[in-house]
């Protein structure tokens, strides 16, 4: 199918069962030990607030968005380091 611009429209596929299974397994893990997920969430929220307060104190508020984006990239490394 072609759109108004003449380019081909992307095909939207359904979520497969393996993705649903992965989300289900993650939910099961969280339900088994909710403290760890909540602890990491609280650490990230407080870390983001510390970054924002430091940027405000030094007058570098324009760096808030780039540092917030980079701060979010740390999550996969923390998650892989916390698993054994």
MOBEL-V509867 format. One line per field, one symbol per residue. phi: phi as a letter, one per 30 degrees, with the letter a starting at -180 (. if undefined). Layout:
phi->???
This chain:
phi->.cdddjcdddcccdddddddddddddddddddbddddddddddddddddddddddddcicddcdddddddddddedddddddcc
